[in-house]
Amino acid sequence: MQIYLSFVAAALYILSIVLPGRWLTLSNAVSALAWLTHGMALWLTIFPDHALRAGFAVMLSAALWVSVFVCWLENRNSSLDGLRLLLMPNAAMMAVLPSFFPGSLIALAGKTAMFPWHVVVAMLAYSTLTIAAFHAVVMTVQDKHLHQLRRVKKVEWLNTLIDRLPALLTMEKILFRFVLFGFVLLTLTVLSGVIFSEQVLGVAFKWDHKTLLSLLSWLLFAILLTGRYWRGWRGKTVLSFTLSGFVTLLLAYVGSRFVLEVLLHRSLS
C-alpha cells in the first residue's frame, strides 16, 4: 500500500507545479493532498507492526516531507513560489525513494519507551536542518544571480524562479528560524544519545564516527548561532557554516546508512 501511496504523492507533487498560474488555488489544494498522501506513505513505511524502519532513503523522504510543510507555512507570510517550484520536484523524487531502498526493520519489542521519542526528535532535527541547507543553497544561487551583470538566456527559467523569491534579508531571517529550531532538536538528540545511550539505543555509548560527526555538526551550528547573535554574521559566512554543518550531519546519519545498505549490502540493527 505504501508503495502506491508514494507514487501517487510524487505525481501530485509534480502536478501542483505544472498547473497554470491562474489555477493557484487548485495548485495549493493539490500540493496539500500530495503532502498528506506522502505523510501516510511515510507512516506506513516507518511504523509497520511492532517495528521501526530505518534507512537513508526514509530519512531523506521525511526531510522533504517536513520541508514541504514548512514551505507552505512560510508562504503564507512571504512569497516563496520560486522556492516551492524548486522544492516540489525534489519532494517527488524523495517520496518514492524508500520504495527502491527500503532500509531495515528494528523490532520495538523490549525497547525502552524513550526509544521512539529519540528517533522522532532525531528525524525532526535532521529534517529541519535539511530545510536550512536547501535554503542556504537557494540563497547562494540568489546572491550570485543578483550580482550577475548580464542575464544568460540559457537559464531564463532559473532567472524567473529566483525573481519570484523574497529579498535576501527575508530569506536570511527564515534561514535562521530553521537553524535555531534544528539546533535545539539536534541538542536533544545528542543528549539523549549520550546520556541515555544504553537505555534508548540498547547499546553502550561509544566514540564511533557517527558520534564524532554528530558532535562536530552540533559545534558548527553552535558557532554559527553564536556568531550571528553576538557578532552579527551575515552573507557567505552564514551560508558556509550552514552547509558545512549539514554535510557533516549528512555524513553522520545518511552517509553511514547509505554505505551499509547500498554499498556493503548490510542491514542496520
Summary of the structure (lengths in Angstrom):
residues: 269
radius of gyration: 19.3
end to end distance: 24.7
largest distance: 62.9
contacts: 863
relative contact order: 0.11
helix: 78%
strand: 3%
